[in-house]
Amino acid sequence: MLLVDDHNLVRNGIKTLLEKNGKFQVIGEASNADEAFELLEQGLSPEIILADITVQAMTGIMLAKRFIGAQNAPKIVLHTISENNEFLALAFKAGAMGYLLKSIGAEELVFALSHIYYQKKKYISADVAVRLVDHISDLSKLVIENGDGKIAFSKRETEILGLIAEGFSNQEIADKLFTSKRTVEGHRQAMMDKANVRNSAALVRYAFQNKLLG
């Protein structure tokens, strides 16, 4: 297994847990996508890659997309501290086999990895699954049309988009919305991916052109 996370303590904790359990062996560690790709190019062949979805501009998503359609590709399992439902959709669209919250316990982590590896089936954290069921009727989305079809921005994304347009930084937006900077960064990246733009300026321009912002 290859662990990809920018927090050394997180990697050490997962590695210790898995080695104690004995079912999985950690054969490599990386703090970002570039380091992970370098290890893979050097010949590292993990059967599972457990990666933080949000580190350094969606590292986990980048890794998952790399292996779409590839034969004998490692199974990509993404984990995150964020409860952003948009990440879940992006993760599985990119080809991930698992989506886990970092708050899960040791037993669920081992169960999830075993389910994905041995059963070859996708897995979502129990808390995420319950939250989706509980809140599915409350999901409020703004649907807009563009040349490629329909794009959905959530209510929270639209709120963040307005603050981006006003010139607030990620940290300032996080403070205003009582959330983390990483969550805001994740929403921003999710919107750019949906709109197929490369930076915040293009995202704001896209929003005005499609009448998302007044």
Secondary structure, DSSP 8 states (H G I E B T S, - for coil): -EEE-S-HHHHHHHHHHHHHH-S----EEESSHHHHHHHHHTT---SEEEEESSHHHHHHHHHHHHTTT-TT--EEEEEES---HHHHHHHHHTT-SEEEETT--HHHHHHHHHHHHHS---EE-HHHHHHHHHHGGG--EEEEEETTEEEEEEHHHHHHHHHHHTT--HHHHHHHHTS-HHHHHHHHHHHHHHHT-SSHHHHHHHHHHTTS--
